[in-house]
Amino acid sequence: MSARAPDAPAQARGRLFLVPAPLDFGCAQQAPLTDVLPQGTLQQAAQLTHWISENAKSCRAYLKRIDACTPLAVPLQQQQISELPRHVHKKGDHAQGHSTSSSAPAWDARSLLAPLLAGHDMGLVSEAGMPAVADPGSSVVRAAHDLGAPVVPLVGPVSLLLALAASGLNGQSFAFQGYLPQDASARAQRIRSLFAHSQSSGQAQLVIETPYRNPTLWQALLQTLPAQARLAVASGLTLAQAHIASHSVQTWQRQGWTPDKNTPTVFAFGV
């Protein structure tokens, strides 16, 4: 009897690269990529040909900017770009890897990772900053781990950490709270609750808003937080016209400053 042939080795998994994007999405001016992203990140991104994106159009625009610095491995027209489902954008994708809405069908992020199983490296990218941090993508990262594929975060700007570092607030204990309620009463109640937690724990609180609602959130913070509270703002991070400042609410009220409604902004407050 002939000896049994050894089993064929399993197909090697590709790697999932978390590719940070510049923070100038939607801004009137753009920062040179080489000013905000290291060469190693640009070179690795240029080698990828399969992508999972928050938005395919903005992904192509980003790849065009990369190509101007480091030539892409294949032409832009040949890049394979998939989009995250719309419900992931709106509801987030942290709960069970699919929409938290009971009316929406369950979604398995592994459906986007077929190229990994075929041995292709893939890139996960959002419109600005680090994917899966204050942006969708965590379900894709979890699915890659579950499939046994290496996950590789690349170096680049993360707006939340840049804002926190520049805020003067507690960098040893902080929480990102995402978007606050749009209803004025619920928003004020949430702000009071978060500040009360900051008073008892020292924890810094970070929030964001859709840029056109920046002035509304700013006024709510000024009207709801006590005069002695520390309130920091980081607007247009990494851009030449960035505005970063941290004062007491009382000082902000005297200055009469209002954030731009066209520029991405991170707000932070605490004691």
For each residue, the residues with C-beta under 8 A, 3 or more apart:
1:
2:
3:
4:
5:
6:
7:
8:
9: 12
10:
11: 117 118 119
12: 9 119
13: 116 117 119 147 148 149 150
14: 50 115 116 117 118 119 120 121 122 149
15: 116 121 122 149 150 151 152
16: 113 116 121 122 123 124 140 141 144 149 150 151 152
17: 44 45 48 121 122 123 124 152 153 154
18: 123 124 130 131 132 137 141 151 152 153 154
19: 41 44 45 48 123 124 125 131 154 156
20: 37 41 129 130 131 154 155 156 157 158
21: 25 62 125 126 127 128 129 131 156
22: 25 30 31 33 36 37 62 65 128 156 157 238
23: 31 36 128 129 157 159 236 237 238 239 264
24: 27 29 30 31 128 238 239
25: 21 22 58 127 128 264
26: 127 128 211 262 264
27: 24 30 236 239 262 263 264
28: 262
29: 24 239 240 241
30: 22 24 27 65
31: 22 23 24 35 36 238 239 240
32: 35 36
33: 22 36 37 42 65 66 68 69
34: 37 39 42 69
35: 31 32 238
36: 22 23 31 32 33 156 157 238
37: 20 22 33 34 41 42 155 156 157
38: 41 42 155 156
39: 34 42 43 70
40: 43 44 154 155
41: 19 20 37 38 44 45 154 155 156
42: 33 34 37 38 39 45 46 66 69 70
43: 39 40 46 47 70
44: 17 19 40 41 47 48 154
45: 17 19 41 42 48 63 66 70 123 154
46: 42 43 66 67 69 70 71 72 73
47: 43 44 73 121
48: 17 19 44 45 51 73 121 122 123
49: 73 74 78 79 80 120
50: 14 79 80 115 120 121 122 123
51: 48 59 63 79 80 81 82 122 123 124 125
52: 82 83 84 112 113 122 123 124 125 137 140
53: 56 58 59 81 82 83 84 124 125 126
54: 58 59 83 84 89 125 126 127 131 135 136 137
55: 58 59 83 127
56: 53 59 60 81 82 83
57: 60 61
58: 25 53 54 55 61 62 127
59: 51 53 54 55 56 62 63 81 125
60: 56 57 63 64 76 79 81
61: 57 58 64 65
62: 21 22 58 59 65 66 125
63: 45 51 59 60 66 67 72 76 79
64: 60 61 67 68 76
65: 22 30 33 61 62 68 69
66: 33 42 45 46 62 63 69 70 72
67: 46 63 64 70 71 72 76
68: 33 64 65
69: 33 34 42 46 65 66
70: 39 42 43 45 46 66 67
71: 46 67
72: 46 63 66 67 75 76 79
73: 46 47 48 49
74: 49 78 79
75: 72 78 79
76: 60 63 64 67 72 79
77:
78: 49 74 75
79: 49 50 51 60 63 72 74 75 76
80: 49 50 51 115
81: 51 53 56 59 60
82: 51 52 53 56 112
83: 52 53 54 55 56
84: 52 53 54 88 89 93 112 136 137 140
85: 88 89 99 107
86: 89 90
87: 90 91 99 101 104 107
88: 84 85 91 92 93 98 99 107 136 139
89: 54 84 85 86 136
90: 86 87
91: 87 88 99 100 101 104
92: 88 95 100 136
93: 84 88 97 98 99 109 136 137 138 139 140
94: 138 139
95: 92 98 100
96: 100 106
97: 93 107 108 109 139 142 143
98: 88 93 95 104 105 106 107 108 109 139
99: 85 87 88 91 93 104 105 106 107
100: 91 92 95 96
101: 87 91 104
102:
103:
104: 87 91 98 99 101 107
105: 98 99
106: 96 98 99
107: 85 87 88 97 98 99 104 111 139
108: 97 98 111 143
109: 93 97 98 112 113 139 140 142 143
110: 113 143 146 147
111: 107 108 114
112: 52 82 84 109 140 143
113: 16 52 109 110 116 117 122 140 143 144 147 149
114: 111 117 118
115: 14 50 80 118 120 122
116: 13 14 15 16 113 119 120 121 122 144 147 149
117: 11 13 14 113 114 147
118: 11 14 114 115
119: 11 12 13 14 116
120: 14 49 50 115 116
121: 14 15 16 17 47 48 50 116
122: 14 15 16 17 48 50 51 52 113 115 116
123: 16 17 18 19 45 48 50 51 52
124: 16 17 18 19 51 52 53 131 132 137 140 141
125: 19 21 51 52 53 54 59 62 131
126: 21 53 54 129 130 131 132 135 136 137
127: 21 25 26 54 55 58 135
128: 21 22 23 24 25 26 135 159 264
129: 20 21 23 126 133 134 135 156 157 158 159 160
130: 18 20 126 133 135 153 156 157 158
131: 18 19 20 21 54 124 125 126 135 136 137
132: 18 124 126 135 136 137 138 140 141
133: 129 130 158 160
134: 129 159 160 176 178 208
135: 54 126 127 128 129 130 131 132
136: 54 84 88 89 92 93 126 131 132 139
137: 18 52 54 84 93 124 126 131 132 140 141
138: 93 94 132 141 142
139: 88 93 94 97 98 107 109 136 142 143
140: 16 52 84 93 109 112 113 124 132 137 143 144
141: 16 18 124 132 137 138 144 145 151
142: 97 109 138 139 145 146
143: 97 108 109 110 112 113 139 140 146 147
144: 16 113 116 140 141 147 149 150 151
145: 141 142 148 149 151
146: 110 142 143
147: 13 110 113 116 117 143 144
148: 13 145
149: 13 14 15 16 113 116 144 145
150: 13 15 16 144
151: 15 16 18 141 144 145
152: 15 16 17 18
153: 17 18 130
154: 17 18 19 20 40 41 44 45
155: 20 37 38 40 41
156: 19 20 21 22 36 37 38 41 129 130
157: 20 22 23 36 37 129 130 162 237 238
158: 20 129 130 133 161 162
159: 23 128 129 134 162 163 234 237 264 266
160: 129 133 134 163 164 176 206 266
161: 158 164 165
162: 157 158 159 165 166 234 237 238 266
163: 159 160 166 167 206 232 234 237 244 266 268
164: 160 161 167 169 171 174 204 206 268
165: 161 162 171
166: 162 163 232 234 244 246
167: 163 164 204 230 232 234 246 268
168: 230 232 246
169: 164 174 204 230 232 246 268 269 270
170: 173 174 202 203 204 270
171: 164 165 174 204
172:
173: 170 201 202 203 204
174: 164 169 170 171 203 204 205 206 268
175: 203 204 205 206
176: 134 160 206 207
177: 180 190 194 205 206 207
178: 134 207 208
179: 207 208 209 210
180: 177 187 190 191 207 209 217 220
181: 186 187 190
182: 186 187 213
183: 186 187
184: 187 188 220
185: 188 189
186: 181 182 183 189 190
187: 180 181 182 183 184 190 191 217 220 224
188: 184 185 191 192 220 223 224
189: 185 186 192 193
190: 177 180 181 186 187 193 194
191: 180 187 188 194 195 220 221 224 225
192: 188 189 195 196 224
193: 189 190 196 197
194: 177 190 191 197 198 205 269
195: 191 192 198 199 205 224 225 226 229 269 270
196: 192 193 199 200
197: 193 194 200 201 203 205
198: 194 195 201 202 203 204 205 269 270 271
199: 195 196 271
200: 196 197
201: 173 197 198
202: 170 173 198 270 271
203: 170 173 174 175 197 198 270
204: 164 167 169 170 171 173 174 175 198 268 269 270
205: 174 175 177 194 195 197 198 268 269 270
206: 160 163 164 174 175 176 177 266 267 268
207: 176 177 178 179 180 217 266 267 268
208: 134 178 179 264 265 266 267
209: 179 180 213 214 216 217 265 267
210: 179 213 214
211: 26 214 260 261 262 263 264 265
212: 261 262
213: 182 209 210 216 217 261
214: 209 210 211 217 218 235 259 260 261 263 265
215: 218 219 258 259 261
216: 209 213 219 220
217: 180 187 207 209 213 214 220 221 267
218: 214 215 221 222 233 258 259 267
219: 215 216 222 223 258
220: 180 184 187 188 191 216 217 223 224
221: 191 217 218 224 225 231 249 267 269
222: 218 219 225 231 249 252 253
223: 188 219 220
224: 187 188 191 192 195 220 221
225: 191 195 221 222 229 231 249 269
226: 195 229 249
227: 248 249 250 253
228: 248 249 250
229: 195 225 226 248 249 269 270 271
230: 167 168 169 246 247 248 269 270 271
231: 221 222 225 246 247 248 249 252 267 268 269
232: 163 166 167 168 169 244 245 246 247 267 268 269
233: 218 243 244 245 246 259 265 266 267 268
234: 159 162 163 166 167 237 242 243 244 265 266 268
235: 214 242 243 244 259 260 263 264 265 266
236: 23 27 239 241 242 243 260 263 264 265
237: 23 157 159 162 163 234 242 244 264 266
238: 22 23 24 31 35 36 157 162 242
239: 23 24 27 29 31 236 242
240: 29 31
241: 29 236
242: 234 235 236 237 238 239
243: 233 234 235 236 259
244: 163 166 232 233 234 235 237
245: 232 233 257
246: 166 167 168 169 230 231 232 233 268
247: 230 231 232 251 252 255
248: 227 228 229 230 231 251 252
249: 221 222 225 226 227 228 229 231 252 253
250: 227 228 253 254
251: 247 248 254 255
252: 222 231 247 248 249 255 257
253: 222 227 249 250 256
254: 250 251
255: 247 251 252
256: 253
257: 245 252
258: 215 218 219
259: 214 215 218 233 235 243 263 265
260: 211 214 235 236 263 265
261: 211 212 213 214 215
262: 26 27 28 211 212
263: 27 211 214 235 236 259 260
264: 23 25 26 27 128 159 208 211 235 236 237
265: 208 209 211 214 233 234 235 236 259 260
266: 159 160 162 163 206 207 208 233 234 235 237
267: 206 207 208 209 217 218 221 231 232 233
268: 163 164 167 169 174 204 205 206 207 231 232 233 234 246
269: 169 194 195 198 204 205 221 225 229 230 231 232
270: 169 170 195 198 202 203 204 205 229 230
271: 198 199 202 229 230
